Amino acid sequence: MPRILNLWRVRVEILETFCNDTRAIQQGNWELHGIEISAEAAKIAQESSGAKVKVGKIEEQNYPDNHFDVITA
């Protein structure tokens, strides 16, 4: 996935659900966001990846429609 996204050469918004392991997408020209059910897992994910990690369910978040270019789980 990172090689494909690097070809775009644009800033990409990525949302990783259950983001306690974001090593596959930490490098690149994108803004990484995450959602975790567990506050402890969210803290670990944020510290290890620099992602903006929220705690809760995805349907409880207030992201605008069409905000993310890529959503992974």
RAMO-V993035 format. One record per residue. PHI is phi in degrees with one decimal (* if undefined). PSI is psi in whole degrees, -180 to 180 (* if undefined). OMEGA is omega in radians with two decimals (* if undefined). Layout:
PHI;PSI;OMEGA, PHI;PSI;OMEGA
This chain:
*;-45;-3.10, -58.0;-38;-3.13, -64.1;-40;3.14, -65.4;-47;-3.12, -65.3;-34;3.11, -64.6;-26;3.12, -67.7;-26;-3.12, -67.8;-32;-3.14, 54.9;36;3.06, -131.2;166;3.08, -78.6;123;-3.08, -112.4;137;3.07, -97.9;123;-3.13, -119.6;134;3.01, -112.7;121;3.12, -108.1;116;3.09, -88.5;148;-3.04, 51.2;61;-2.89, -91.8;26;-3.09, -67.0;-12;3.07, -134.7;95;-3.06, -107.3;17;-3.05, -56.8;-32;-3.08, -69.9;-22;-3.06, -127.0;23;-3.11, -76.6;-27;-3.06, -106.4;135;3.09, 146.6;179;-3.10, -94.6;65;3.12, -146.2;161;3.07, -97.0;119;-3.07, -100.2;125;3.08, -117.5;156;3.11, -144.3;159;3.04, -133.0;131;3.11, -132.5;143;3.05, -72.1;-40;-3.07, -89.8;129;3.09, -63.3;-38;3.12, -65.1;-45;3.12, -65.3;-36;3.11, -63.6;-42;3.14, -63.1;-44;3.12, -62.7;-45;-3.13, -62.4;-43;-3.13, -65.3;-43;-3.14, -66.8;-37;-3.08, -82.6;-23;-3.03, -117.5;-20;-3.04, 78.9;5;3.13, -68.5;155;3.00, -86.9;102;-2.99, -107.3;128;3.07, -104.6;154;3.11, -104.6;133;3.09, 134.9;-167;3.11, -91.6;152;-3.10, -61.5;-37;-3.12, -71.8;-11;3.09, -90.6;-8;-3.09, -85.3;157;-3.08, -112.7;44;3.08, -72.5;142;3.10, -66.9;155;3.07, -57.0;142;3.08, 59.7;27;-3.12, -73.1;-38;-3.04, -99.4;141;3.06, -82.9;-31;-3.10, -139.3;136;3.01, -126.0;127;3.14, -121.9;162;3.12, -140.4;*;*
